[in-house]
Amino acid sequence: MEETFPDLGALNDAELKDLIESLTEEEQEISYRRRVLHGKIDILRAELVNRLRQKRERGDSLISGDDVRQLTEILAGKTQSAGERKKDTS
């Protein structure tokens, strides 16, 4: 998709209809991708909940020392945001 929005006054009716159709198709593709991603996230979360439930039923600890350390760092403001982590791994 173009970064700048076209001069609408310079477009004829056919060009305007083509642009509407193109943007509508793009929106539908993005919407579909979003729904697929949400489905995958739901499946992963369900698996995590299932694993935690099994750990609890076995009497295992649900929180590890690493979890406590990471939470401590988050609360102390010592961790990077997701955006900063992405920059570091690029």
DSSP file (Angstrom, degrees, kcal/mol; ACC not computed):
  #  RESIDUE AA STRUCTURE BP1 BP2  ACC     N-H-->O    O-->H-N    N-H-->O    O-->H-N    TCO  KAPPA ALPHA  PHI   PSI    X-CA   Y-CA   Z-CA
    1    1 A M              0   0    0      0, 0.0     2,-0.1     0, 0.0    22,-0.0   0.000 360.0 360.0 360.0 143.5    0.0    0.0    0.0
    2    2 A E        -     0   0    0      1,-0.1     0, 0.0     2,-0.1     0, 0.0  -0.404 360.0-139.4 -69.3 146.6    1.2    3.5   -0.7
    3    3 A E  S    S+     0   0    0     -2,-0.1     2,-0.3     2,-0.1    -1,-0.1   0.827  84.3  61.0 -76.4 -32.5    2.2    5.6    2.3
    4    4 A T  S    S-     0   0    0      1,-0.0    -2,-0.1    -3,-0.0     0, 0.0  -0.707  85.9-120.4 -99.2 149.3    0.6    8.8    1.0
    5    5 A F        -     0   0    0     -2,-0.3    -2,-0.1     1,-0.1     3,-0.0  -0.697  36.2-114.4 -85.6 136.3   -3.1    9.2    0.4
    6    6 A P        -     0   0    0      0, 0.0     2,-1.0     0, 0.0    -1,-0.1  -0.201  30.0 -95.8 -70.7 161.1   -3.8   10.2   -3.2
    7    7 A D    >   -     0   0    0      1,-0.2     3,-1.4     2,-0.1     4,-0.5  -0.672  37.2-160.0 -73.3 104.2   -5.3   13.5   -4.3
    8    8 A L  G >  S+     0   0    0     -2,-1.0     3,-1.1     1,-0.3    -1,-0.2   0.824  86.1  59.7 -61.7 -32.6   -8.9   12.4   -4.5
    9    9 A G  G 3  S+     0   0    0      1,-0.2    -1,-0.3    -3,-0.1    -2,-0.1   0.747 101.5  55.3 -66.9 -22.8   -9.9   15.3   -6.8
   10   10 A A  G <  S+     0   0    0     -3,-1.4     2,-0.3     2,-0.1    -1,-0.2   0.567  91.2  91.3 -87.0  -8.9   -7.4   14.1   -9.4
   11   11 A L    <   -     0   0    0     -3,-1.1     2,-0.1    -4,-0.5    -3,-0.0  -0.678  69.1-139.8 -89.9 138.2   -9.0   10.6   -9.5
   12   12 A N     >  -     0   0    0     -2,-0.3     4,-2.4     1,-0.1     5,-0.2  -0.367  37.0 -93.8 -83.0 175.7  -11.7    9.7  -12.0
   13   13 A D  H  > S+     0   0    0      1,-0.2     4,-2.5     2,-0.2     5,-0.2   0.891 125.1  50.1 -59.8 -42.4  -14.6    7.5  -10.9
   14   14 A A  H  > S+     0   0    0      2,-0.2     4,-2.4     1,-0.2    -1,-0.2   0.906 111.8  47.8 -64.4 -41.7  -13.0    4.3  -12.2
   15   15 A E  H  > S+     0   0    0      2,-0.2     4,-2.3     1,-0.2    -1,-0.2   0.888 111.8  50.7 -65.8 -38.9   -9.7    5.0  -10.3
   16   16 A L  H  X S+     0   0    0     -4,-2.4     4,-2.3     2,-0.2    -2,-0.2   0.920 111.4  47.2 -64.9 -43.7  -11.6    5.9   -7.2
   17   17 A K  H  X S+     0   0    0     -4,-2.5     4,-2.5     2,-0.2    -2,-0.2   0.895 111.8  51.3 -64.2 -40.2  -13.6    2.6   -7.4
   18   18 A D  H  X S+     0   0    0     -4,-2.4     4,-2.7     2,-0.2    -2,-0.2   0.901 110.0  49.3 -62.8 -41.2  -10.4    0.7   -8.0
   19   19 A L  H  X S+     0   0    0     -4,-2.3     4,-2.6     2,-0.2     5,-0.2   0.916 110.8  49.6 -65.2 -42.7   -8.7    2.3   -5.0
   20   20 A I  H  X S+     0   0    0     -4,-2.3     4,-2.3     2,-0.2    -2,-0.2   0.930 113.1  47.2 -60.1 -45.6  -11.7    1.4   -2.8
   21   21 A E  H  X S+     0   0    0     -4,-2.5     4,-2.4     2,-0.2    -2,-0.2   0.912 112.3  49.5 -63.1 -43.8  -11.7   -2.2   -4.0
   22   22 A S  H  X S+     0   0    0     -4,-2.7     4,-2.2     1,-0.2    -2,-0.2   0.923 113.5  44.8 -62.1 -46.1   -7.9   -2.5   -3.5
   23   23 A L  H  X S+     0   0    0     -4,-2.6     4,-2.4     2,-0.2    -1,-0.2   0.856 111.6  53.5 -68.9 -34.4   -8.1   -1.1    0.1
   24   24 A T  H  X S+     0   0    0     -4,-2.3     4,-2.2    -5,-0.2    -2,-0.2   0.921 109.7  48.0 -64.7 -43.6  -11.1   -3.3    0.9
   25   25 A E  H  X S+     0   0    0     -4,-2.4     4,-2.2     2,-0.2    -2,-0.2   0.913 111.7  50.2 -61.8 -43.0   -9.2   -6.4   -0.3
   26   26 A E  H  X S+     0   0    0     -4,-2.2     4,-2.4     1,-0.2    -2,-0.2   0.914 110.0  50.3 -62.1 -42.7   -6.2   -5.3    1.8
   27   27 A E  H  X S+     0   0    0     -4,-2.4     4,-2.6     1,-0.2    -1,-0.2   0.899 109.8  50.7 -62.8 -40.9   -8.3   -4.8    4.9
   28   28 A Q  H  X S+     0   0    0     -4,-2.2     4,-2.4     2,-0.2    -1,-0.2   0.890 110.3  49.6 -65.1 -39.8   -9.9   -8.2    4.4
   29   29 A E  H  X S+     0   0    0     -4,-2.2     4,-2.4     2,-0.2    -2,-0.2   0.915 113.2  46.2 -64.1 -43.4   -6.5   -9.9    4.2
   30   30 A I  H  X S+     0   0    0     -4,-2.4     4,-2.4     2,-0.2    -2,-0.2   0.908 112.2  51.0 -65.9 -41.6   -5.3   -8.1    7.3
   31   31 A S  H  X S+     0   0    0     -4,-2.6     4,-2.3     2,-0.2    -2,-0.2   0.906 110.4  49.2 -62.2 -42.8   -8.5   -9.0    9.1
   32   32 A Y  H  X S+     0   0    0     -4,-2.4     4,-2.4     2,-0.2    -2,-0.2   0.937 111.3  49.0 -62.0 -46.9   -8.1  -12.7    8.1
   33   33 A R  H  X S+     0   0    0     -4,-2.4     4,-2.5     1,-0.2    -2,-0.2   0.894 110.1  52.2 -59.6 -41.2   -4.5  -12.7    9.3
   34   34 A R  H  X S+     0   0    0     -4,-2.4     4,-2.5     2,-0.2    -1,-0.2   0.911 109.1  49.3 -61.7 -43.9   -5.5  -11.1   12.6
   35   35 A R  H  X S+     0   0    0     -4,-2.3     4,-2.2     2,-0.2    -2,-0.2   0.902 110.9  50.2 -63.9 -40.7   -8.2  -13.8   13.2
   36   36 A V  H  X S+     0   0    0     -4,-2.4     4,-2.3     2,-0.2    -2,-0.2   0.930 111.3  48.6 -62.0 -45.4   -5.7  -16.6   12.4
   37   37 A L  H  X S+     0   0    0     -4,-2.5     4,-2.6     1,-0.2    -2,-0.2   0.909 110.2  50.9 -62.2 -42.3   -3.2  -15.0   14.9
   38   38 A H  H  X S+     0   0    0     -4,-2.5     4,-2.5     1,-0.2    -1,-0.2   0.895 109.4  51.8 -62.6 -38.9   -5.8  -14.7   17.6
   39   39 A G  H  X S+     0   0    0     -4,-2.2     4,-2.2     2,-0.2    -2,-0.2   0.924 110.4  47.7 -61.9 -44.5   -6.8  -18.4   17.1
   40   40 A K  H  X S+     0   0    0     -4,-2.3     4,-2.6     2,-0.2    -2,-0.2   0.909 111.4  50.7 -62.7 -42.6   -3.1  -19.4   17.5
   41   41 A I  H  X S+     0   0    0     -4,-2.6     4,-2.7     1,-0.2    -2,-0.2   0.917 109.4  51.2 -61.4 -43.3   -2.8  -17.3   20.6
   42   42 A D  H  X S+     0   0    0     -4,-2.5     4,-2.3     2,-0.2    -1,-0.2   0.906 110.6  48.7 -60.6 -42.4   -5.9  -18.9   22.0
   43   43 A I  H  X S+     0   0    0     -4,-2.2     4,-2.2     2,-0.2    -2,-0.2   0.926 112.5  47.9 -63.5 -45.1   -4.5  -22.4   21.4
   44   44 A L  H  X S+     0   0    0     -4,-2.6     4,-2.3     1,-0.2    -2,-0.2   0.903 112.0  49.1 -63.8 -41.3   -1.2  -21.5   23.0
   45   45 A R  H  X S+     0   0    0     -4,-2.7     4,-2.7     2,-0.2    -1,-0.2   0.902 109.6  52.2 -65.0 -40.1   -2.9  -20.0   26.0
   46   46 A A  H  X S+     0   0    0     -4,-2.3     4,-2.5     1,-0.2    -2,-0.2   0.908 109.7  49.5 -62.1 -41.1   -5.1  -23.1   26.4
   47   47 A E  H  X S+     0   0    0     -4,-2.2     4,-2.5     2,-0.2    -2,-0.2   0.914 111.0  49.4 -63.2 -42.6   -2.0  -25.3   26.3
   48   48 A L  H  X S+     0   0    0     -4,-2.3     4,-2.5     2,-0.2    -2,-0.2   0.923 111.1  49.0 -62.9 -43.9   -0.3  -23.2   28.9
   49   49 A V  H  X S+     0   0    0     -4,-2.7     4,-2.5     1,-0.2    -2,-0.2   0.917 111.0  51.2 -61.2 -43.0   -3.3  -23.3   31.2
   50   50 A N  H  X S+     0   0    0     -4,-2.5     4,-2.3     1,-0.2    -2,-0.2   0.918 110.7  48.1 -60.5 -44.3   -3.5  -27.1   30.7
   51   51 A R  H  X S+     0   0    0     -4,-2.5     4,-2.3     2,-0.2    -1,-0.2   0.908 112.0  48.8 -64.1 -41.4    0.2  -27.5   31.7
   52   52 A L  H  X S+     0   0    0     -4,-2.5     4,-2.4     2,-0.2    -2,-0.2   0.895 110.3  51.9 -65.1 -38.9   -0.2  -25.3   34.7
   53   53 A R  H  X S+     0   0    0     -4,-2.5     4,-2.5     1,-0.2    -2,-0.2   0.919 110.1  48.7 -62.7 -42.9   -3.3  -27.3   35.8
   54   54 A Q  H  X S+     0   0    0     -4,-2.3     4,-1.8     2,-0.2     6,-0.2   0.899 110.4  51.0 -64.4 -40.1   -1.3  -30.5   35.5
   55   55 A K  H  X>S+     0   0    0     -4,-2.3     5,-2.4     2,-0.2     4,-0.7   0.922 111.1  48.6 -62.1 -43.4    1.6  -29.1   37.5
   56   56 A R  H ><5S+     0   0    0     -4,-2.4     3,-0.9     1,-0.2    -2,-0.2   0.918 109.5  51.9 -62.9 -43.2   -0.8  -28.0   40.2
   57   57 A E  H 3<5S+     0   0    0     -4,-2.5    -1,-0.2     1,-0.3    -2,-0.2   0.831 109.8  49.7 -64.2 -31.8   -2.5  -31.4   40.3
   58   58 A R  H 3<5S-     0   0    0     -4,-1.8    -1,-0.3    -5,-0.2    -2,-0.2   0.595 117.8-114.6 -79.7 -10.7    1.0  -33.1   40.7
   59   59 A G  T <<5 +     0   0    0     -3,-0.9    -3,-0.2    -4,-0.7    -2,-0.1   0.562  65.6 148.6  87.6   8.9    1.8  -30.7   43.5
   60   60 A D      < -     0   0    0     -5,-2.4     2,-0.3    -6,-0.2    -1,-0.3  -0.329  56.8 -95.3 -72.4 158.3    4.5  -29.0   41.6
   61   61 A S        -     0   0    0      1,-0.1    -1,-0.1    -2,-0.0     3,-0.0  -0.567  25.7-156.8 -72.7 135.0    5.3  -25.3   42.1
   62   62 A L  S    S+     0   0    0     -2,-0.3     2,-0.5     1,-0.1    -1,-0.1   0.668  79.6  55.4 -85.7 -18.3    3.6  -23.1   39.6
   63   63 A I  S    S-     0   0    0      4,-0.0    -1,-0.1     3,-0.0     2,-0.1  -0.969  73.9-157.6-121.4 125.4    6.1  -20.3   40.0
   64   64 A S     >  -     0   0    0     -2,-0.5     4,-1.9     1,-0.1     5,-0.1  -0.422  34.0-105.3 -93.7 171.7    9.8  -20.8   39.5
   65   65 A G  H  > S+     0   0    0      1,-0.2     4,-2.5     2,-0.2     5,-0.2   0.862 123.2  55.5 -61.8 -36.2   12.8  -18.9   40.9
   66   66 A D  H  > S+     0   0    0      2,-0.2     4,-2.9     1,-0.2    -1,-0.2   0.888 104.7  53.0 -63.9 -38.6   13.2  -17.4   37.4
   67   67 A D  H  > S+     0   0    0      2,-0.2     4,-2.5     1,-0.2    -2,-0.2   0.923 110.6  46.7 -61.5 -43.7    9.6  -16.2   37.4
   68   68 A V  H  X S+     0   0    0     -4,-1.9     4,-2.5     2,-0.2    -2,-0.2   0.914 113.1  49.3 -64.6 -43.5   10.2  -14.4   40.7
   69   69 A R  H  X S+     0   0    0     -4,-2.5     4,-2.3     2,-0.2    -2,-0.2   0.930 112.4  47.6 -61.1 -46.2   13.5  -12.9   39.4
   70   70 A Q  H  X S+     0   0    0     -4,-2.9     4,-2.4     1,-0.2    -2,-0.2   0.909 112.4  48.7 -64.2 -41.8   11.8  -11.7   36.2
   71   71 A L  H  X S+     0   0    0     -4,-2.5     4,-2.8     2,-0.2     5,-0.2   0.904 109.9  52.6 -63.8 -40.6    8.9  -10.2   38.1
   72   72 A T  H  X S+     0   0    0     -4,-2.5     4,-1.7     1,-0.2    -2,-0.2   0.912 110.5  47.6 -60.1 -43.3   11.3   -8.5   40.5
   73   73 A E  H  <>S+     0   0    0     -4,-2.3     5,-2.9     2,-0.2     6,-0.5   0.899 111.7  50.4 -65.6 -40.5   13.1   -7.0   37.5
   74   74 A I  H ><5S+     0   0    0     -4,-2.4     3,-1.3     1,-0.2    -2,-0.2   0.945 112.1  46.5 -61.7 -47.7    9.9   -5.8   35.9
   75   75 A L  H 3<5S+     0   0    0     -4,-2.8    -1,-0.2     1,-0.3    -2,-0.2   0.803 112.0  51.3 -66.9 -28.3    8.7   -4.2   39.1
   76   76 A A  T 3<5S-     0   0    0     -4,-1.7    -1,-0.3    -5,-0.2    -2,-0.2   0.490 113.9-119.0 -85.3  -3.3   12.1   -2.5   39.6
   77   77 A G  T < 5S+     0   0    0     -3,-1.3    -3,-0.2    -4,-0.5    -2,-0.1   0.771  76.8 126.8  74.1  25.5   11.9   -1.2   36.0
   78   78 A K      < +     0   0    0     -5,-2.9     2,-0.2    -6,-0.2    -4,-0.2   0.386  47.6  85.4 -98.0   3.5   15.1   -3.1   35.0
   79   79 A T  S    S-     0   0    0     -6,-0.5     2,-0.2    -5,-0.2    -9,-0.0  -0.676  76.4-115.0-105.1 161.2   13.7   -4.9   32.0
   80   80 A Q        -     0   0    0     -2,-0.2    -2,-0.1     1,-0.1     2,-0.0  -0.597  30.6-112.0 -88.8 152.2   13.4   -3.8   28.4
   81   81 A S     >  -     0   0    0     -2,-0.2     4,-2.2     1,-0.1     5,-0.2  -0.316  34.8-102.2 -73.2 167.1   10.1   -3.3   26.7
   82   82 A A  H  > S+     0   0    0      1,-0.2     4,-2.1     2,-0.2     5,-0.1   0.884 123.8  53.2 -59.1 -39.4    9.0   -5.6   23.8
   83   83 A G  H  > S+     0   0    0      1,-0.2     4,-1.6     2,-0.2    -1,-0.2   0.880 108.5  48.8 -63.8 -38.9   10.0   -2.9   21.3
   84   84 A E  H  > S+     0   0    0      2,-0.2     4,-1.9     1,-0.2    -1,-0.2   0.882 109.5  52.6 -68.9 -37.6   13.4   -2.5   22.8
   85   85 A R  H  X S+     0   0    0     -4,-2.2     4,-1.6     1,-0.2    -2,-0.2   0.894 107.0  52.8 -64.1 -39.5   14.0   -6.3   22.8
   86   86 A K  H  X S+     0   0    0     -4,-2.1     4,-0.6     1,-0.2    -1,-0.2   0.896 108.1  50.8 -63.2 -39.6   13.0   -6.5   19.1
   87   87 A K  H >< S+     0   0    0     -4,-1.6     3,-0.7     1,-0.2    -1,-0.2   0.893 108.8  52.1 -63.8 -39.4   15.6   -3.8   18.3
   88   88 A D  H 3< S+     0   0    0     -4,-1.9    -1,-0.2     1,-0.2    -2,-0.2   0.816 110.3  47.5 -68.6 -30.5   18.3   -5.7   20.2
   89   89 A T  H 3<        0   0    0     -4,-1.6    -1,-0.2     1,-0.2    -2,-0.2   0.501 360.0 360.0 -90.4  -3.3   17.7   -9.0   18.3
   90   90 A S    <<        0   0    0     -3,-0.7    -1,-0.2    -4,-0.6    -2,-0.1   0.478 360.0 360.0 -78.5 360.0   17.6   -7.4   14.8
